[in-house]
Amino acid sequence: MKKIAIVTGASSGLGKDFVRQLDRKYELDEIWMIARRKEKMKKLAHSLKNSKGVVIGADLSRREEINKVINKLNDEKPRVLFLVNSAGFGKIGSFIELGLDEQLDMIDLNIKALTAMTYNVLPYMSKGSKIIQIASSAAFLPQPGFNIYSATKAYVFHFSKALGIELKNKGIGVLAVCPGPVKTEFFKVASSKGKPLDWKSKFMVQSKDVVAQALKDSEQNKMESVYGVTMKLFKIVSRIIPHRMILKMFKWN
Ligand SMILES: NC(=O)c1ccc[n+]([C@@H]2O[C@H](COP(=O)([O-])OP(=O)(O)OC[C@H]3O[C@@H](n4cnc5c(N)ncnc54)[C@H](OP(=O)(O)O)[C@@H]3O)[C@@H](O)[C@H]2O)c1
């Protein structure tokens, strides 16, 4: 039975770095890469040293496109060692300013697609397999001006931690990765200005470092991965200080 990893959002940012680091660190026959931009993933596939890169072009916000992955799993019946759910996007703007469609699209991709991928891949996982869910530090606190996005990430955070407990006796690990601002294409999509708010820019970190930490934390069977001292402090603050007080301290938009 071939051993594989599945990475969504593999065409850029964190997903792309997960593909590179999984290829370097683990013995995998194939890495299945899923996103909409196939050309970018084909280039990445060619650059892999150890595993075969398998490109699956799919818009995961559409239920029928998720079936492409499910059908391939059913046909090939591999053993999935890693599932990394990195596909996701956020839109900056208040609930009223942003259109309803793009806010529902965020829910479709960040919540529904991640849940469907997890559900459908699980039957192909066994003891020692790892699910790595990309949540966000936005999960720790409601964020005015990033409202629906932070709410979707709170879902990912809670879902992943509860799933980790449910799967403990099967020996399948579930990690919720909670980065602060990371240098990727994320803010090109998130903001019409193409960059994060000024105070967020100050805390920007490199994608490869977040991924290296996440893989280490996953190996150690941790439930959460928070990269960097600033975000670790942010998590503690968001747990001890009432949210209403923190929300008053920041300029949110
Ligand atoms: N960057 C940050 O500051 C930050 C912080 C915390 C959490 N995160 C989370 O990290 C994850 C990865 O984001 P990133 O920072 O790496 O941003 P990114 O560079 O924009 O990558 C997003 C990935 O998601 C894929 N994607 C978007 N819509 C899709 C769709 N409908 N179907 C399939 N794939 C889709 C994109 O591929 P295609 O466009 O080719 O489809 C791309 O590969 C996201 O879940 C994000 O919420 C990011």
The ligand as a Tripos MOL2 file, in Angstrom:
@<TRIPOS>MOLECULE
LIG
   48    52     1     0     0
SMALL
NO_CHARGES

@<TRIPOS>ATOM
      1 N1         -0.6460   34.3410    5.9330 N.am      1 LIG1
      2 C1         -1.1450   34.5960    7.1100 C.2       1 LIG1
      3 O1         -0.9150   35.6630    7.6980 O.2       1 LIG1
      4 C2         -1.9740   33.5420    7.8180 C.ar      1 LIG1
      5 C3         -2.0920   33.6270    9.2070 C.ar      1 LIG1
      6 C4         -2.8460   32.6730    9.8750 C.ar      1 LIG1
      7 C5         -3.4670   31.6650    9.1720 C.ar      1 LIG1
      8 N2         -3.3420   31.6120    7.8160 N.ar      1 LIG1
      9 C6         -4.0350   30.5190    7.1280 C.3       1 LIG1
     10 O2         -3.0640   29.7580    6.4470 O.3       1 LIG1
     11 C7         -3.6760   29.0550    5.3620 C.3       1 LIG1
     12 C8         -2.8090   29.2220    4.1370 C.3       1 LIG1
     13 O3         -2.7750   30.5870    3.7600 O.3       1 LIG1
     14 P1         -1.4490   31.2590    3.2140 P.3       1 LIG1
     15 O4         -1.0160   32.2610    4.1990 O.co2     1 LIG1
     16 O5         -0.5110   30.2300    2.7780 O.co2     1 LIG1
     17 O6         -2.0680   32.0820    1.9950 O.3       1 LIG1
     18 P2         -1.9180   31.8870    0.4420 P.3       1 LIG1
     19 O7         -0.4950   31.9940    0.0480 O.co2     1 LIG1
     20 O8         -2.8990   32.8430   -0.1530 O.co2     1 LIG1
     21 O9         -2.4010   30.3810    0.1910 O.3       1 LIG1
     22 C9         -3.7520   30.0220    0.1880 C.3       1 LIG1
     23 C10        -3.8840   28.6940   -0.5300 C.3       1 LIG1
     24 O10        -5.2630   28.3050   -0.5270 O.3       1 LIG1
     25 C11        -5.6220   27.9190   -1.8520 C.3       1 LIG1
     26 N3         -7.0280   28.1810   -2.1170 N.ar      1 LIG1
     27 C12        -7.6850   29.3620   -2.0150 C.ar      1 LIG1
     28 N4         -8.9590   29.2200   -2.4110 N.ar      1 LIG1
     29 C13        -9.1050   27.9040   -2.7830 C.ar      1 LIG1
     30 C14       -10.1860   27.1350   -3.2850 C.ar      1 LIG1
     31 N5        -11.4040   27.6920   -3.4860 N.pl3     1 LIG1
     32 N6         -9.9840   25.8250   -3.5540 N.ar      1 LIG1
     33 C15        -8.7650   25.2640   -3.3660 C.ar      1 LIG1
     34 N7         -7.7050   25.9390   -2.8840 N.ar      1 LIG1
     35 C16        -7.8780   27.2490   -2.5920 C.ar      1 LIG1
     36 C17        -4.7420   28.7920   -2.7560 C.3       1 LIG1
     37 O11        -4.5780   28.1630   -4.0140 O.3       1 LIG1
     38 P3         -5.2880   28.5890   -5.3830 P.3       1 LIG1
     39 O12        -5.4660   30.0650   -5.3730 O.co2     1 LIG1
     40 O13        -4.3280   28.0820   -6.4120 O.co2     1 LIG1
     41 O14        -6.5770   27.8260   -5.3890 O.co2     1 LIG1
     42 C18        -3.4420   28.7600   -1.9810 C.3       1 LIG1
     43 O15        -2.7130   27.6100   -2.3140 O.3       1 LIG1
     44 C19        -5.0760   29.6460    5.2210 C.3       1 LIG1
     45 O16        -6.0030   28.7540    5.7910 O.3       1 LIG1
     46 C20        -5.0100   30.9260    6.0380 C.3       1 LIG1
     47 O17        -6.2610   31.2620    6.5670 O.3       1 LIG1
     48 C21        -2.6040   32.5150    7.1290 C.ar      1 LIG1
@<TRIPOS>BOND
     1     1     2 1
     2     2     3 2
     3     2     4 1
     4     4     5 ar
     5     4    48 ar
     6     5     6 ar
     7     6     7 ar
     8     7     8 ar
     9     8     9 1
    10     8    48 ar
    11     9    10 1
    12     9    46 1
    13    10    11 1
    14    11    12 1
    15    11    44 1
    16    12    13 1
    17    13    14 1
    18    14    15 2
    19    14    16 1
    20    14    17 1
    21    17    18 1
    22    18    19 2
    23    18    20 1
    24    18    21 1
    25    21    22 1
    26    22    23 1
    27    23    24 1
    28    23    42 1
    29    24    25 1
    30    25    26 1
    31    25    36 1
    32    26    27 ar
    33    26    35 ar
    34    27    28 ar
    35    28    29 ar
    36    29    30 ar
    37    29    35 ar
    38    30    31 1
    39    30    32 ar
    40    32    33 ar
    41    33    34 ar
    42    34    35 ar
    43    36    37 1
    44    36    42 1
    45    37    38 1
    46    38    39 2
    47    38    40 1
    48    38    41 1
    49    42    43 1
    50    44    45 1
    51    44    46 1
    52    46    47 1
@<TRIPOS>SUBSTRUCTURE
     1 LIG1         1 GROUP 0 **** ****
